[in-house]
Structures are given as C-alpha cells and as structure tokens.
Amino acid sequence: MFLRSLVILGLSLTLLSCSGADATPEVATQPTITLNNYTHSAFEVELLDLVNQDRVSKGLNALTIINEISYLASTHDDYMITNGVASHDNFDQRSATLRNAIGAISVSENVAAGFNTPASALAGWNASPTHKANLEGAHTHFGLAVKADSNGKKYYTLLFIRK
C-alpha cells in the first residue's frame, strides 16, 4: 500500500507543476524569444473558456487572451516535449519577455503533461493548492498552448499576467 501511494504521488508530481512570479528556474538555456501571433486550436479555446468560467464562478474577473502570450507558451511546450518532462525551466526568461514585450507587471505559470481533455487539465490544476492559487490570482490576461509529442502525450503551458 505504501509503495502504491508513492507511485501515485510521483505520477501526480509529474503531471502537474506550477510557477509563480517569484519562481527560480533550474535551467536557463532557451534562446531569446520574439513574440509572434498565435492561432489557438479548438482544444485550447475550450480550456481557456473553462478557466474563465471557473474564475467567474468564484467571483473573479474573466481574463483576456493575448495571442502573443500563447505563442510564448507554445515555445515552452516545444521545450518540454524535447526534454520529455513538464517543467518550469527558463521561467525567468519567459517572465522577462512578457514584462519587456507587453508590459506585464507580474507573471505566473501552470504547466502539466498527460491530461487528455481540457476539463481534466483544469480539474488537475484545481486539485493542487499552488495551481489553484495561480488560476485564482489577480491576473488580467493569459495565454495557453497545448501540444502533443509523437506518442500523443499532451503538454500544457498556461501563462498568466497582470498589466
């Protein structure tokens, strides 16, 4: 039973991760990123809508999508897919990019891997106190990218900012 609990805990930590504005990255190897426009998939739009519905149901403001934030999130998905793990590596660089390029005052991030539906990703984030805090933070805008690796495993990067 103890071993089973450890396996479940390890899997949970692999599937979920989040970062707040003061997080320190483990690695800083990603090159400087120029923000570009981004076109969301129907899957991504569904998750963005679910995040806003969740916020509004809790008396919080709905967030405005900024496509360039989603573009930055997509570059991090590429990084995670290359490395085969959900991580916050290079968060300080993403945060600096958003501060410099679009005037973000604060930046937070939720990442995940392995969820197959938008609802399951949101439920996973809401089940974690640190992820939930980011979902319910004093943000004004957000962006999201979801990409799958060659085996179909989905990687999620959800970036929040306050302007």
PADRENMI-84447 format. One record per residue: residue number from 0; x, y, z of N, C-alpha, C, O in turn. Coordinates in steps of 0.001 Angstrom, whole numbers, plus 500000, padded with zeros to 6 digits. Example, Ala and Ser with C-alpha at 12.3 -4.5 7.8 and 13.67 -1.06 7.14 Angstrom:
BEGIN
GUFI     k     n_xx     n_yy     n_zz    ca_xx    ca_yy    ca_zz     c_xx     c_yy     c_zz     o_xx     o_yy     o_zz
GUFI     0   513190   494310   507800   512300   495500   507800   513200   496700   507800   514236   496681   508465
GUFI     1   512850   497750   507080   513670   498940   507140   512900   500030   507870   513409   501138   508039
END
This chain:
BEGIN
GUFI     k     n_xx     n_yy     n_zz    ca_xx    ca_yy    ca_zz     c_xx     c_yy     c_zz     o_xx     o_yy     o_zz
GUFI     0   500827   498818   500000   500000   500000   500000   500880   501257   500000   500589   502225   499296
GUFI     1   501961   501234   500799   502864   502375   500849   503510   502626   499493   503609   503770   499050
GUFI     2   503948   501557   498837   504566   501680   497518   503575   502249   496513   503936   503087   495686
GUFI     3   502335   501799   496581   501303   502317   495679   501103   503818   495899   500962   504570   494935
GUFI     4   501089   504254   497152   500946   505678   497464   502108   506480   496893   501909   507571   496359
GUFI     5   503318   505944   497004   504484   506640   496452   504402   506757   494939   504754   507795   494378
GUFI     6   503949   505719   494280   503804   505749   492821   502775   506794   492419   503005   507552   491477
GUFI     7   501649   506847   493114   500608   507825   492810   501131   509233   493052   500891   510122   492235
GUFI     8   501833   509455   494144   502402   510762   494427   503395   511160   493343   503365   512295   492869
GUFI     9   504259   510258   492950   505242   510546   491902   504580   510884   490593   505006   511815   489911
GUFI    10   503546   510152   490223   502813   510416   488991   502133   511778   489054   502140   512521   488073
GUFI    11   501551   512107   490191   500895   513401   490350   501882   514540   490174   501576   515533   489514
GUFI    12   503051   514406   490753   504054   515453   490620   504554   515574   489186   504918   516668   488754
GUFI    13   504577   514493   488455   504989   514517   487059   503946   515209   486198   504292   515932   485264
GUFI    14   502669   514994   486506   501602   515539   485689   501333   517007   485956   500809   517700   485084
GUFI    15   501672   517498   487123   501328   518855   487497   502540   519622   487980   503404   519091   488678
GUFI    16   502580   520863   487597   503613   521751   488082   503140   523174   487877   502394   523447   486937
GUFI    17   503556   524082   488735   503170   525473   488558   504292   526378   489022   505213   525949   489716
GUFI    18   504199   527617   488631   505218   528579   488998   504576   529932   489191   503721   530345   488408
GUFI    19   504992   530614   490229   504520   531960   490469   505537   532974   489999   506576   532619   489443
GUFI    20   505236   534221   490221   506064   535306   489721   507475   535296   490304   508396   535834   489690
GUFI    21   507656   534701   491462   508966   534715   492096   509728   533401   491946   510727   533185   492633
GUFI    22   509275   532538   491071   509924   531235   490911   511312   531382   490303   511556   532266   489482
GUFI    23   512203   530514   490713   513556   530483   490169   513683   529260   489279   513376   528149   489712
GUFI    24   514129   529444   488045   514235   528299   487139   515421   527427   487488   516340   527851   488189
GUFI    25   515388   526202   486989   516502   525293   487203   517545   525414   486100   518733   525199   486340
GUFI    26   517106   525756   484897   517989   525796   483742   517687   527053   482956   516537   527488   482905
GUFI    27   518700   527646   482341   518486   528838   481526   519186   528664   480185   520221   529277   479923
GUFI    28   518605   527823   479346   519245   527519   478074   518416   527918   476859   518900   527827   475731
GUFI    29   517181   528357   477066   516325   528707   475956   516776   530051   475367   517038   530987   476123
GUFI    30   516872   530166   474045   517308   531424   473443   516261   532522   473631   515111   532242   473970
GUFI    31   516667   533768   473408   515750   534889   473482   514596   534657   472509   514798   534174   471395
GUFI    32   513407   535001   472935   512212   534709   472150   511572   536005   471672   511363   536932   472454
GUFI    33   511270   536057   470398   510497   537145   469825   509043   536694   469812   508730   535608   469325
GUFI    34   508159   537525   470344   506749   537155   470396   506111   537292   469022   506323   538283   468324
GUFI    35   505343   536308   468648   504600   536296   467395   503137   536041   467695   502771   535698   468819
GUFI    36   502302   536211   466679   500889   535892   466823   500733   534381   466965   501642   533626   466620
GUFI    37   499601   533945   467463   499346   532526   467688   497888   532250   467375   497015   533042   467732
GUFI    38   497617   531147   466720   496255   530723   466435   495937   529515   467312   496612   528488   467248
GUFI    39   494908   529658   468123   494524   528602   469059   493737   527497   468371   492953   527743   467454
GUFI    40   493964   526279   468836   493151   525137   468404   491832   525182   469170   491706   525906   470158
GUFI    41   490853   524408   468715   489573   524319   469421   489778   523770   470835   489092   524187   471768
GUFI    42   490712   522842   470992   491049   522264   472299   491528   523364   473250   491089   523433   474398
GUFI    43   492426   524218   472766   492967   525304   473588   491886   526321   473939   491816   526782   475079
GUFI    44   491046   526673   472971   489958   527627   473228   489021   527069   474291   488563   527808   475163
GUFI    45   488735   525779   474227   487871   525157   475229   488480   525278   476621   487770   525592   477577
GUFI    46   489780   525035   476751   490423   525134   478062   490468   526584   478544   490227   526846   479722
GUFI    47   490770   527520   477663   490758   528938   478050   489365   529338   478534   489232   530033   479541
GUFI    48   488333   528903   477820   486958   529197   478242   486641   528572   479596   485995   529198   480437
GUFI    49   487097   527340   479806   486856   526674   481095   487551   527409   482242   486989   527535   483330
GUFI    50   488766   527892   482001   489478   528651   483034   488674   529908   483383   488500   530228   484559
GUFI    51   488186   530616   482362   487401   531819   482636   486081   531497   483319   485671   532222   484225
GUFI    52   485410   530437   482911   484163   530036   483566   484415   529707   485037   483620   530066   485906
GUFI    53   485510   529033   485305   485883   528684   486671   486129   529950   487500   485660   530061   488632
GUFI    54   486864   530896   486924   487148   532152   487634   485858   532919   487928   485645   533368   489054
GUFI    55   485009   533066   486930   483766   533824   487090   482860   533154   488130   482195   533842   488904
GUFI    56   482831   531817   488151   482006   531102   489132   482476   531356   490566   481727   531151   491520
GUFI    57   483724   531803   490704   484293   532097   492023   484301   533599   492322   484917   534045   493289
GUFI    58   483606   534371   491476   483508   535809   491685   484729   536589   491211   484911   537745   491593
GUFI    59   485563   535970   490383   486769   536626   489869   486522   537138   488454   485574   536724   487787
GUFI    60   487382   538038   488011   487263   538563   486655   487673   537514   485621   488552   536687   485863
GUFI    61   487021   537571   484478   487463   536762   483341   488740   537398   482801   488917   538614   482872
GUFI    62   489620   536573   482266   490892   537046   481729   490780   537236   480222   490010   536554   479545
GUFI    63   491564   538177   479716   491615   538446   478286   492781   537688   477679   493893   537710   478207
GUFI    64   492523   537021   476573   493571   536272   475873   494462   537241   475110   493983   538152   474435
GUFI    65   495759   537028   475229   496739   537722   474385   497458   536631   473600   498156   535796   474175
GUFI    66   497281   536649   472285   497835   535596   471436   499342   535468   471559   499873   534361   471470
GUFI    67   500039   536568   471759   501491   536509   471877   501934   535768   473138   503002   535157   473158
GUFI    68   501118   535821   474183   501404   535026   475387   501301   533547   475042   502126   532742   475472
GUFI    69   500286   533195   474265   500116   531799   473857   501281   531349   472982   501725   530205   473076
GUFI    70   501773   532241   472138   502939   531896   471315   504124   531547   472220   504808   530548   471999
GUFI    71   504359   532377   473239   505449   532112   474171   505223   530778   474889   506163   530009   475088
GUFI    72   503981   530511   475273   503648   529223   475907   503955   528064   474959   504413   527009   475397
GUFI    73   503706   528255   473674   503956   527172   472708   505439   526858   472593   505813   525707   472367
GUFI    74   506287   527868   472745   507732   527606   472688   508163   526776   473885   509079   525960   473781
GUFI    75   507502   526981   475031   507837   526182   476202   507311   524747   476053   507958   523800   476498
GUFI    76   506148   524591   475431   505663   523235   475136   506694   522489   474294   506993   521326   474565
GUFI    77   507236   523151   473277   508265   522527   472431   509453   522073   473282   509970   520970   473106
GUFI    78   509874   522931   474197   510996   522619   475094   510674   521388   475943   511496   520480   476069
GUFI    79   509463   521364   476528   509091   520233   477380   509009   518941   476573   509429   517885   477048
GUFI    80   508476   519017   475363   508393   517830   474515   509792   517323   474189   510045   516120   474241
GUFI    81   510691   518225   473857   512076   517835   473562   512711   517124   474749   513457   516160   474575
GUFI    82   512412   517604   475961   513006   517031   477167   512165   515924   477796   512625   515249   478717
GUFI    83   510943   515730   477314   510092   514644   477792   509588   514797   479209   509285   513805   479873
GUFI    84   509492   516049   479690   509041   516255   481069   508420   517649   481207   508892   518616   480609
GUFI    85   507360   517730   482003   506775   519027   482338   507711   519737   483307   508139   519158   484305
GUFI    86   508022   520982   483010   508964   521716   483865   508731   523218   483756   508017   523702   482878
GUFI    87   509356   523927   484672   509356   525391   484634   510725   525925   484234   511034   527090   484484
GUFI    88   511534   525094   483625   512846   525562   483168   512667   526850   482377   511739   526971   481578
GUFI    89   513543   527795   482599   513578   529069   481868   512380   529976   482144   512101   530880   481356
GUFI    90   511667   529750   483250   510534   530612   483574   510966   532074   483690   510239   532969   483258
GUFI    91   512133   532320   484264   512561   533714   484417   512701   534396   483063   512449   535596   482952
GUFI    92   513092   533664   482046   513211   534253   480706   511828   534542   480116   511624   535594   479511
GUFI    93   510878   533620   480284   509525   533874   479794   508932   535072   480514   508292   535922   479894
GUFI    94   509144   535140   481824   508635   536257   482605   509244   537581   482126   508525   538564   481947
GUFI    95   510546   537609   481923   511213   538835   481446   510712   539226   480063   510519   540408   479781
GUFI    96   510501   538238   479203   509986   538523   477861   508626   539203   477949   508377   540189   477255
GUFI    97   507748   538682   478797   506411   539263   478923   506447   540637   479594   505645   541511   479265
GUFI    98   507355   540823   480513   507496   542135   481154   507991   543174   480140   507469   544286   480069
GUFI    99   508990   542796   479371   509594   543739   478420   508748   543960   477179   508637   545089   476700
GUFI   100   508154   542903   476654   507461   542999   475365   506033   543536   475480   505576   544265   474599
GUFI   101   505332   543185   476552   503937   543632   476636   503590   544324   477954   502415   544560   478238
GUFI   102   504583   544642   478744   504355   545422   479948   503729   544688   481112   503033   545302   481920
GUFI   103   503960   543383   481220   503420   542626   482347   504033   543133   483649   505235   543385   483724
GUFI   104   503206   543277   484654   503660   543665   485989   504027   542418   486788   504989   542418   487555
GUFI   105   503250   541362   486598   503536   540085   487244   503229   538962   486257   502424   539119   485338
GUFI   106   503887   537832   486470   503732   536677   485592   503673   535415   486457   504457   535258   487394
GUFI   107   502744   534528   486137   502651   533220   486782   502450   532170   485698   502071   532482   484569
GUFI   108   502710   530929   486061   502668   529858   485064   502185   528557   485691   502594   528193   486793
GUFI   109   501308   527865   484972   500960   526480   485281   501381   525646   484091   501126   526019   482946
GUFI   110   502023   524523   484351   502345   523562   483296   501807   522204   483716   501574   521948   484897
GUFI   111   501616   521345   482736   501148   519990   483013   501474   519121   481815   501843   519614   480749
GUFI   112   501332   517839   482008   501504   516882   480917   500639   515670   481190   500445   515278   482341
GUFI   113   500117   515078   480124   499428   513812   480235   497916   513870   480323   497272   512823   480242
GUFI   114   497327   515020   480483   495867   515103   480524   495328   515044   479103   495913   515615   478182
GUFI   115   494208   514351   478932   493669   514163   477579   492532   515095   477210   492180   515204   476036
GUFI   116   491949   515773   478200   490846   516687   477909   491077   518020   478612   491785   518077   479617
GUFI   117   490488   519084   478091   490584   520368   478787   490033   520298   480213   490627   520858   481134
GUFI   118   488905   519617   480398   488304   519525   481727   489211   518795   482711   489285   519178   483878
GUFI   119   489903   517747   482257   490785   517016   483173   492011   517843   483541   492495   517758   484669
GUFI   120   492514   518633   482614   493652   519515   482927   493240   520550   483965   493961   520771   484938
GUFI   121   492088   521187   483769   491613   522180   484732   491348   521533   486094   491696   522103   487128
GUFI   122   490742   520361   486100   490483   519664   487368   491791   519340   488088   491879   519466   489309
GUFI   123   492795   518928   487336   494095   518644   487932   494712   519877   488561   495232   519822   489675
GUFI   124   494655   520989   487846   495198   522238   488397   494410   522681   489626   495003   523135   490604
GUFI   125   493081   522555   489593   492269   522958   490743   492476   522057   491947   492220   522475   493077
GUFI   126   492932   520830   491733   493173   519899   492839   494487   520188   493567   494730   519648   494646
GUFI   127   495322   521025   492991   496610   521378   493589   496532   522793   494150   496204   523719   493408
GUFI   128   496823   522991   495434   496724   524331   496015   497557   525398   495284   497098   526529   495124
GUFI   129   498753   525058   494848   499590   526062   494172   499067   526385   492776   499121   527536   492342
GUFI   130   498563   525380   492076   497978   525623   490755   496696   526430   490881   496446   527360   490114
GUFI   131   495896   526055   491860   494632   526747   492099   494890   528218   492425   494157   529096   491972
GUFI   132   495928   528482   493207   496267   529867   493536   496596   530654   492271   496201   531814   492145
GUFI   133   497315   530036   491334   497595   530717   490071   496319   530921   489267   496118   531992   488695
GUFI   134   495447   529906   489214   494186   530039   488485   493335   531171   489044   492609   531829   488299
GUFI   135   493419   531400   490357   492577   532390   491029   493321   533692   491321   492810   534541   492053
GUFI   136   494505   533859   490767   495328   535033   491044   494763   536328   490483   493795   536331   489723
GUFI   137   495387   537417   490875   494972   538768   490457   495549   539088   489076   496340   540018   488923
GUFI   138   495147   538314   488090   495643   538468   486733   494631   539244   485891   493463   539380   486256
GUFI   139   495114   539747   484758   494238   540438   483818   494209   539760   482450   493229   539882   481714
GUFI   140   495273   539052   482112   495406   538435   480789   496044   537054   480922   496666   536727   481933
GUFI   141   495869   536262   479874   496502   534948   479875   496699   534447   478457   496201   535020   477488
GUFI   142   497448   533351   478374   497678   532671   477107   497972   531217   477400   498456   530874   478479
GUFI   143   497679   530367   476438   497801   528930   476630   498226   528273   475340   497805   528673   474254
GUFI   144   499057   527272   475466   499363   526401   474336   499359   524967   474832   499816   524670   475936
GUFI   145   498834   524085   473995   498818   522649   474274   499349   521959   473029   498834   522153   471927
GUFI   146   500382   521154   473216   500965   520416   472096   501178   518973   472511   501401   518673   473684
GUFI   147   501106   518082   471527   501306   516662   471786   502639   516198   471221   503074   516659   470166
GUFI   148   503279   515280   471935   504520   514685   471418   504174   513606   470392   503002   513395   470082
GUFI   149   505170   512941   469879   504954   511947   468823   504127   510748   469288   503607   509997   468462
GUFI   150   504001   510563   470599   503178   509480   471151   501773   509945   471534   500963   509156   472021
GUFI   151   501491   511223   471312   500178   511763   471643   500042   512330   473040   498965   512800   473405
GUFI   152   501108   512301   473836   501064   512861   475187   501023   514389   475076   501867   514998   474417
GUFI   153   500029   514995   475730   499837   516444   475654   500639   517166   476732   500714   516726   477879
GUFI   154   501235   518284   476332   501963   519178   477231   501249   520527   477236   500854   521038   476188
GUFI   155   501090   521093   478426   500335   522326   478620   501215   523398   479244   501948   523131   480195
GUFI   156   501142   524603   478711   501742   525758   479353   500679   526848   479377   500205   527286   478329
GUFI   157   500309   527281   480576   499316   528327   480794   500023   529479   481498   500460   529334   482639
GUFI   158   500137   530609   480830   500807   531783   481382   499777   532852   481740   498881   533153   480951
GUFI   159   499913   533412   482924   499053   534477   483410   499885   535737   483575   501044   535665   483983
GUFI   160   499309   536883   483264   499989   538138   483562   499003   539132   484175   497784   538983   484084
GUFI   161   499573   540119   484783   498823   541287   485251   499448   542471   484556   500664   542658   484593
GUFI   162   498601   543278   483914   499065   544501   483248   498562   545702   483981   498843   546831   483581
END
